[in-house]
């Protein structure tokens, strides 16, 4: 019993890092421009498929493929921002929600036509190691470290580089940042691109251990909402902790009740946190 | 001027009245089925409009009330042997009460936080029902075929269901028009424009929002029961489809939020468009992408929707299109 609990908890925590990475993109976009990106899930799925195509068609190592995946993620974000988000940025929330949802429909529609909805998977394994009652596949460990590295890079970028500081300035006060000579449009587009880049990276990592379809991004998008609220909406670094929290929860809950109750607990907690502490457990920004 | 003294008040009601009457007189089964789907969406979009269009709160959880109310009504009908009409009203009342309780808590959140909370409620409700024993868990509930005998066989039962749906759709439109023209509705619109200012001007915002939420949740519960009765079964995957909530949002955007005619018109046009895209050989595999592109263009370039655009462009029409 205890061994089982320990292994499911370790499993959940390792996955939590990747959940956190996926949520970080959503949180960054919210933090900078108060837009909820409903196209987040399909973008994650596109990350999965890019890694898949590079692996099966060109034989690229899935971890090496993360680099082109990231580049594509950034490009995708810039296109989505320019085409769908920029024009409605100052309109009521319904407009940005529906605009990003329209992008969601377009990606899923085209993706379904191209890839169908039958599952794909990357046939890749690094073996696993055992530690007492634990058996952990190495792909999970590498994914957790990659997520940590991406978070560290994001932190360094946001706090120690000029464009990073400019993004934070725009998030803080767009008007004041403009008066200081920062082009807010460039920074908004850049941060949207960074958000989708993180989502694509998370997708590329998830693809190394789970099979996926074009619709697979959906559950991660929903989890990202929960994580963002746990970690504080608009606090990208809090997202990693939120991800660990959710991953740990997913590891613990099945020990006490049937697995099918996990979403009830997750989303119940989500609504509760929103009500009692809307700034998140860790505080916003 | 009283709202019912205007021509625009009667236009959507009259149109739906004649529409349903014609279908009832023609008595064709395929026509009834298509009209059933269309009217269901007219009812869903118009009821959501009370919250979204008038009050300005974006809810992704409208389908929860359809699902939970429908489940409860269906439970009353199939397990407790209640007659269809009281069962449907029971489903509606459950949805309304639930919305009241949820609203007390959730309506304190504003803007995107409220929208996120409704997504959470939708997922939690779906997961809860899949695990809840009396509602049949993941397999759902069935209606015994014998039950249809009480309505004179399966065929007449479907016609009865259709007639009820027609009446409910009329009721939704009536309530929507009455709310729009009333002092209560003006309060809601003040909340939509600026909630703090509205409160300063004496609008009891928390109470008004909760009543609007309950009104908009009551009808989906009834419609849900009727829909599941028509299908003969109910299961969680069928009852809580997040995309149906979003489709209702799209319909409202298409027709024009905050108007009575808009959501109804949007529902009919959206369903027609979807039907065309699904059956045309050229767009069949890309219908979702085409619908998405269409939605994007509306959001970007005609944010007031068809009716809103017409009202803006031709001021004379404002008397007719409310």
Boltz contact constraints between the chains, C-beta under 6 A:
constraints:
  - contact:
      token1: [A, 36]
      token2: [B, 112]
      max_distance: 6.0
  - contact:
      token1: [A, 84]
      token2: [B, 296]
      max_distance: 6.0
  - contact:
      token1: [A, 87]
      token2: [B, 300]
      max_distance: 6.0
  - contact:
      token1: [A, 93]
      token2: [B, 58]
      max_distance: 6.0
  - contact:
      token1: [A, 93]
      token2: [B, 111]
      max_distance: 6.0
  - contact:
      token1: [A, 93]
      token2: [B, 112]
      max_distance: 6.0
  - contact:
      token1: [A, 94]
      token2: [B, 58]
      max_distance: 6.0
  - contact:
      token1: [A, 95]
      token2: [B, 299]
      max_distance: 6.0
  - contact:
      token1: [A, 95]
      token2: [B, 303]
      max_distance: 6.0
  - contact:
      token1: [A, 98]
      token2: [B, 253]
      max_distance: 6.0
  - contact:
      token1: [A, 98]
      token2: [B, 299]
      max_distance: 6.0
  - contact:
      token1: [A, 99]
      token2: [B, 299]
      max_distance: 6.0
  - contact:
      token1: [A, 102]
      token2: [B, 292]
      max_distance: 6.0
  - contact:
      token1: [A, 102]
      token2: [B, 295]
      max_distance: 6.0
  - contact:
      token1: [A, 102]
      token2: [B, 296]
      max_distance: 6.0
  - contact:
      token1: [A, 105]
      token2: [B, 288]
      max_distance: 6.0
  - contact:
      token1: [A, 105]
      token2: [B, 291]
      max_distance: 6.0
  - contact:
      token1: [A, 105]
      token2: [B, 292]
      max_distance: 6.0
  - contact:
      token1: [A, 106]
      token2: [B, 289]
      max_distance: 6.0
  - contact:
      token1: [A, 106]
      token2: [B, 292]
      max_distance: 6.0
  - contact:
      token1: [A, 106]
      token2: [B, 293]
      max_distance: 6.0
  - contact:
      token1: [A, 108]
      token2: [B, 288]
      max_distance: 6.0
  - contact:
      token1: [A, 109]
      token2: [B, 286]
      max_distance: 6.0
  - contact:
      token1: [A, 109]
      token2: [B, 288]
      max_distance: 6.0
  - contact:
      token1: [A, 109]
      token2: [B, 289]
      max_distance: 6.0
  - contact:
      token1: [A, 109]
      token2: [B, 292]
      max_distance: 6.0
  - contact:
      token1: [A, 110]
      token2: [B, 289]
      max_distance: 6.0
  - contact:
      token1: [A, 113]
      token2: [B, 285]
      max_distance: 6.0
  - contact:
      token1: [A, 113]
      token2: [B, 286]
      max_distance: 6.0
  - contact:
      token1: [A, 225]
      token2: [B, 116]
      max_distance: 6.0
  - contact:
      token1: [A, 260]
      token2: [B, 131]
      max_distance: 6.0
  - contact:
      token1: [A, 261]
      token2: [B, 131]
      max_distance: 6.0
  - contact:
      token1: [A, 263]
      token2: [B, 123]
      max_distance: 6.0
  - contact:
      token1: [A, 263]
      token2: [B, 127]
      max_distance: 6.0
  - contact:
      token1: [A, 264]
      token2: [B, 124]
      max_distance: 6.0
  - contact:
      token1: [A, 264]
      token2: [B, 127]
      max_distance: 6.0
  - contact:
      token1: [A, 264]
      token2: [B, 128]
      max_distance: 6.0
  - contact:
      token1: [A, 267]
      token2: [B, 120]
      max_distance: 6.0
  - contact:
      token1: [A, 267]
      token2: [B, 123]
      max_distance: 6.0
  - contact:
      token1: [A, 267]
      token2: [B, 124]
      max_distance: 6.0
  - contact:
      token1: [A, 268]
      token2: [B, 124]
      max_distance: 6.0
  - contact:
      token1: [A, 270]
      token2: [B, 120]
      max_distance: 6.0
  - contact:
      token1: [A, 271]
      token2: [B, 117]
      max_distance: 6.0
  - contact:
      token1: [A, 271]
      token2: [B, 120]
      max_distance: 6.0
  - contact:
      token1: [A, 274]
      token2: [B, 117]
      max_distance: 6.0
  - contact:
      token1: [A, 275]
      token2: [B, 105]
      max_distance: 6.0
  - contact:
      token1: [A, 278]
      token2: [B, 113]
      max_distance: 6.0
